[in-house]
């Protein structure tokens, strides 16, 4: 009796393992490229790649990445969601869309959600993409560096070519913002002194020539 129960339990476990092995296994990779085409404008190119690394077909696959708040991002092209009738073993699918940023600040993106149906199971199955690092949206509104125009999140970071110049520019911008009126007055006085001194120098040079 005990052997019969043990054998039944073993067969049931083997059946569960076999059914689990003969199932789809979806893996999703999410990548965001931050593009700065000109000062004050930033766009995010978001791409999702889904792979079926299992041994069975996934049906009614739904890809959803709608966690981007509308008050901070505007859709330029593409869609935030996509549906597929099926995704066979070894097959891949992609989804891309472009967003334009509207609000300056730090944004932490969430993983995309993928749902799919397995014929042997009643409930929908879920898979998630990788998370992405925090995005510094419109971090430098007045600085445009063509060398670092494109920054890839999830695959690497772009390094500014001249960090000393960038740091100096940021400090100068802060000083102008803080002492803007004083800087304007000093610039005006300096220009006035230069204009007054220039005619006297030219007249002195002419008089010296006449004496000769």
The 8 nearest C-alpha neighbors of each residue, nearest first, counted from 0:
[[1, 3, 2, 4, 5, 6, 7, 8],
 [0, 2, 4, 3, 5, 6, 7, 8],
 [3, 1, 5, 0, 4, 6, 7, 8],
 [2, 4, 0, 6, 1, 5, 7, 8],
 [5, 3, 7, 1, 6, 2, 8, 0],
 [4, 6, 2, 8, 3, 7, 9, 1],
 [5, 7, 9, 3, 4, 8, 2, 10],
 [8, 6, 4, 10, 9, 5, 11, 3],
 [7, 9, 11, 5, 6, 10, 4, 12],
 [10, 8, 6, 12, 7, 11, 5, 13],
 [11, 9, 13, 7, 12, 8, 14, 6],
 [10, 12, 14, 8, 9, 13, 7, 15],
 [13, 11, 15, 9, 14, 10, 8, 16],
 [12, 14, 10, 16, 15, 11, 17, 9],
 [15, 13, 11, 17, 12, 16, 18, 10],
 [14, 16, 12, 18, 13, 17, 19, 11],
 [17, 15, 19, 13, 14, 18, 20, 12],
 [16, 18, 14, 20, 19, 15, 13, 21],
 [17, 19, 21, 15, 20, 16, 14, 22],
 [20, 18, 16, 17, 21, 22, 15, 14],
 [19, 21, 17, 18, 22, 16, 54, 53],
 [20, 22, 18, 54, 19, 55, 17, 23],
 [23, 21, 55, 54, 20, 19, 53, 24],
 [24, 22, 53, 55, 57, 56, 54, 51],
 [23, 25, 53, 52, 51, 22, 26, 54],
 [26, 24, 51, 50, 52, 23, 126, 27],
 [25, 27, 50, 49, 51, 24, 28, 128],
 [28, 26, 49, 128, 48, 50, 127, 25],
 [27, 29, 48, 128, 47, 129, 49, 30],
 [30, 28, 47, 46, 128, 129, 27, 48],
 [29, 31, 46, 153, 45, 152, 47, 28],
 [30, 32, 45, 152, 44, 151, 43, 33],
 [33, 31, 151, 44, 43, 150, 152, 34],
 [32, 34, 43, 150, 149, 42, 151, 31],
 [35, 33, 149, 42, 41, 148, 36, 43],
 [34, 36, 41, 148, 37, 40, 149, 42],
 [37, 35, 34, 40, 148, 41, 38, 42],
 [36, 38, 35, 40, 39, 143, 41, 148],
 [39, 37, 141, 40, 143, 140, 142, 35],
 [38, 40, 140, 37, 141, 41, 137, 139],
 [41, 39, 38, 37, 35, 36, 42, 100],
 [40, 42, 35, 34, 100, 99, 137, 39],
 [41, 43, 99, 34, 98, 33, 100, 44],
 [44, 42, 33, 98, 97, 32, 45, 34],
 [43, 45, 97, 32, 31, 96, 33, 42],
 [44, 46, 31, 96, 95, 30, 43, 97],
 [47, 45, 95, 30, 94, 29, 31, 44],
 [46, 48, 29, 94, 93, 28, 95, 49],
 [47, 49, 93, 28, 27, 92, 29, 46],
 [50, 48, 27, 92, 91, 26, 93, 28],
 [51, 49, 91, 26, 25, 52, 90, 27],
 [52, 50, 25, 88, 89, 24, 53, 90],
 [51, 53, 24, 89, 50, 88, 25, 23],
 [54, 52, 23, 24, 51, 88, 55, 22],
 [53, 55, 21, 88, 22, 23, 52, 56],
 [56, 54, 23, 22, 88, 53, 21, 57],
 [55, 57, 87, 86, 23, 88, 58, 85],
 [56, 58, 86, 85, 23, 117, 116, 115],
 [59, 57, 85, 116, 60, 115, 84, 56],
 [58, 60, 84, 115, 83, 85, 116, 61],
 [59, 61, 115, 83, 58, 82, 114, 85],
 [60, 62, 82, 114, 113, 81, 115, 59],
 [63, 61, 113, 81, 80, 112, 82, 60],
 [62, 64, 80, 112, 111, 65, 79, 113],
 [63, 65, 111, 79, 66, 80, 112, 62],
 [66, 64, 79, 67, 63, 80, 111, 68],
 [65, 67, 64, 68, 109, 108, 111, 110],
 [66, 68, 65, 69, 72, 108, 71, 64],
 [69, 67, 70, 71, 72, 66, 65, 73],
 [68, 70, 72, 71, 73, 67, 74, 66],
 [69, 71, 68, 72, 101, 102, 73, 67],
 [70, 72, 101, 102, 69, 68, 100, 73],
 [73, 71, 100, 69, 99, 101, 98, 70],
 [72, 74, 99, 98, 69, 75, 100, 71],
 [75, 73, 98, 76, 97, 99, 72, 77],
 [74, 76, 98, 97, 73, 99, 77, 96],
 [77, 75, 97, 96, 74, 78, 98, 95],
 [76, 78, 96, 95, 97, 79, 75, 74],
 [77, 79, 80, 96, 76, 81, 95, 74],
 [78, 80, 64, 65, 63, 96, 77, 81],
 [81, 79, 63, 62, 78, 64, 82, 65],
 [80, 82, 62, 61, 63, 83, 79, 78],
 [83, 81, 61, 60, 62, 84, 59, 80],
 [84, 82, 60, 85, 59, 61, 81, 86],
 [83, 85, 59, 58, 60, 82, 86, 57],
 [86, 84, 58, 83, 57, 59, 60, 87],
 [87, 85, 57, 56, 90, 58, 88, 51],
 [86, 88, 56, 90, 89, 85, 57, 55],
 [89, 87, 51, 54, 90, 55, 56, 53],
 [88, 90, 51, 52, 87, 91, 50, 53],
 [91, 89, 87, 88, 51, 50, 86, 92],
 [90, 92, 50, 49, 51, 89, 93, 48],
 [93, 91, 49, 48, 50, 90, 94, 86],
 [94, 92, 48, 47, 49, 95, 91, 46],
 [93, 95, 47, 46, 48, 96, 92, 81],
 [96, 94, 46, 45, 77, 47, 93, 97],
 [95, 97, 77, 45, 76, 78, 44, 46],
 [96, 98, 44, 76, 75, 43, 45, 74],
 [99, 97, 74, 43, 73, 75, 42, 72],
 [98, 100, 42, 73, 72, 41, 43, 74],
 [101, 99, 72, 41, 42, 71, 102, 98],
 [100, 102, 71, 72, 99, 103, 73, 70],
 [103, 101, 71, 100, 104, 136, 137, 70],
 [102, 104, 137, 136, 138, 101, 105, 135],
 [105, 103, 136, 135, 102, 106, 137, 138],
 [104, 106, 135, 134, 136, 133, 107, 103],
 [105, 107, 134, 133, 108, 104, 135, 136],
 [108, 106, 133, 134, 109, 132, 105, 131],
 [107, 109, 131, 106, 133, 130, 110, 132],
 [108, 110, 130, 111, 66, 107, 131, 64],
 [111, 109, 130, 128, 129, 127, 112, 108],
 [110, 112, 64, 128, 127, 63, 109, 113],
 [113, 111, 127, 63, 126, 62, 110, 64],
 [112, 114, 62, 126, 61, 125, 127, 63],
 [113, 115, 125, 61, 124, 60, 126, 123],
 [116, 114, 60, 124, 59, 58, 123, 57],
 [115, 117, 58, 123, 59, 57, 124, 118],
 [116, 118, 120, 119, 57, 58, 115, 123],
 [119, 117, 120, 116, 121, 58, 57, 56],
 [118, 120, 117, 121, 18, 116, 22, 122],
 [121, 119, 117, 118, 122, 116, 123, 124],
 [120, 122, 123, 119, 118, 117, 116, 124],
 [123, 121, 120, 124, 116, 117, 115, 119],
 [122, 124, 116, 115, 114, 125, 121, 117],
 [123, 125, 115, 114, 116, 122, 126, 117],
 [126, 124, 114, 113, 115, 123, 127, 112],
 [125, 127, 113, 112, 114, 25, 128, 124],
 [128, 126, 112, 111, 113, 110, 27, 129],
 [127, 129, 27, 110, 111, 28, 29, 130],
 [128, 130, 110, 28, 29, 131, 127, 27],
 [131, 129, 110, 109, 128, 108, 132, 29],
 [130, 132, 153, 108, 133, 129, 152, 109],
 [133, 131, 134, 152, 107, 153, 130, 108],
 [132, 134, 107, 106, 131, 105, 108, 135],
 [133, 135, 106, 105, 136, 107, 132, 108],
 [136, 134, 105, 138, 104, 137, 106, 133],
 [135, 137, 103, 104, 138, 134, 105, 100],
 [138, 136, 103, 139, 140, 135, 41, 39],
 [137, 139, 136, 135, 140, 103, 104, 105],
 [140, 138, 142, 137, 141, 39, 143, 38],
 [139, 141, 39, 137, 38, 142, 138, 40],
 [142, 140, 38, 139, 39, 143, 37, 172],
 [141, 143, 139, 140, 38, 144, 165, 39],
 [144, 142, 38, 145, 37, 141, 148, 35],
 [143, 145, 147, 146, 148, 142, 159, 160],
 [146, 144, 148, 147, 143, 149, 36, 35],
 [145, 147, 144, 148, 160, 159, 149, 157],
 [148, 146, 145, 144, 149, 157, 159, 150],
 [147, 149, 145, 35, 146, 34, 144, 36],
 [150, 148, 34, 147, 33, 35, 151, 32],
 [151, 149, 33, 157, 32, 156, 34, 152],
 [150, 152, 32, 155, 154, 156, 31, 33],
 [153, 151, 31, 154, 155, 32, 30, 132],
 [152, 154, 30, 131, 155, 151, 132, 31],
 [153, 155, 152, 151, 156, 30, 31, 32],
 [156, 154, 151, 152, 153, 157, 150, 158],
 [157, 155, 151, 150, 158, 152, 154, 153],
 [156, 158, 150, 147, 159, 155, 151, 149],
 [159, 157, 160, 156, 147, 162, 146, 150],
 [160, 158, 161, 162, 147, 157, 146, 144],
 [159, 161, 158, 162, 146, 147, 144, 165],
 [162, 160, 164, 163, 159, 165, 166, 158],
 [161, 163, 165, 164, 159, 166, 160, 167],
 [164, 162, 166, 165, 161, 167, 168, 160],
 [165, 163, 167, 166, 162, 161, 168, 169],
 [164, 166, 162, 168, 163, 167, 169, 161],
 [165, 167, 163, 169, 164, 168, 162, 170],
 [168, 166, 164, 170, 165, 169, 171, 163],
 [169, 167, 171, 165, 170, 166, 172, 164],
 [168, 170, 172, 166, 171, 167, 165, 173],
 [171, 169, 173, 167, 172, 168, 166, 174],
 [172, 170, 168, 174, 173, 169, 167, 175],
 [171, 173, 169, 175, 170, 174, 168, 176],
 [172, 174, 176, 170, 171, 175, 177, 169],
 [175, 173, 177, 171, 176, 172, 178, 170],
 [174, 176, 179, 172, 178, 177, 173, 171],
 [175, 177, 173, 179, 174, 178, 172, 171],
 [176, 178, 174, 175, 179, 173, 180, 172],
 [179, 177, 175, 181, 180, 174, 176, 182],
 [178, 180, 175, 182, 176, 181, 177, 183],
 [179, 181, 183, 182, 178, 184, 175, 177],
 [182, 180, 184, 178, 183, 179, 185, 186],
 [181, 183, 179, 185, 180, 184, 186, 178],
 [182, 184, 186, 180, 181, 185, 187, 179],
 [185, 183, 187, 181, 186, 182, 188, 180],
 [186, 184, 188, 182, 187, 183, 189, 181],
 [185, 187, 189, 183, 184, 188, 182, 190],
 [186, 188, 184, 190, 185, 189, 183, 191],
 [189, 187, 191, 185, 190, 186, 192, 184],
 [188, 190, 186, 192, 191, 187, 185, 193],
 [189, 191, 193, 187, 188, 192, 186, 194],
 [192, 190, 188, 194, 193, 189, 187, 195],
 [193, 191, 195, 189, 194, 190, 196, 188],
 [194, 192, 190, 196, 191, 195, 197, 189],
 [193, 195, 191, 197, 192, 196, 190, 198],
 [196, 194, 192, 193, 197, 191, 198, 199],
 [195, 197, 193, 199, 194, 198, 192, 200],
 [196, 198, 200, 194, 199, 195, 193, 201],
 [199, 197, 201, 200, 196, 202, 195, 194],
 [200, 198, 202, 196, 201, 197, 203, 195],
 [199, 201, 203, 197, 198, 202, 204, 196],
 [200, 202, 204, 198, 203, 199, 205, 197],
 [203, 201, 205, 199, 204, 200, 198, 206],
 [204, 202, 200, 206, 201, 205, 199, 207],
 [203, 205, 201, 207, 202, 206, 200, 208],
 [206, 204, 202, 208, 207, 203, 201, 209],
 [207, 205, 209, 203, 208, 204, 202, 210],
 [208, 206, 210, 204, 205, 209, 203, 211],
 [207, 209, 205, 211, 206, 210, 204, 203],
 [210, 208, 206, 211, 207, 205, 204, 203],
 [211, 209, 207, 208, 206, 205, 204, 203],
 [210, 208, 209, 207, 206, 205, 204, 203]]
